[in-house]
Amino acid sequence: MDRRKLWSYVLAAVPFLGMCFTVPLWDRLYPLVFGIPFNIAWLIAWVPITSLCLWGVYRLGKAVDSPDTGATEGEISK
């Protein structure tokens, strides 16, 4: 398996693992973060983190699928 493909699978699993299997670590009402309970703040924080992880998966997948021709992005090959 290609190393980039493996990293894309790992990166895609990070949000799932972070939201589902860390519950015993953050299952508390206090402390409050910006006036909301910590467990809700934790889940809300994973929304942008998930977006960043999926962007990374997209970039890694794009690098795996495209052949390396030596041309820069935006350059039209004839």
Order of alpha helices (4+ residues) and beta strands (2+ residues): alpha-alpha-beta-beta-alpha
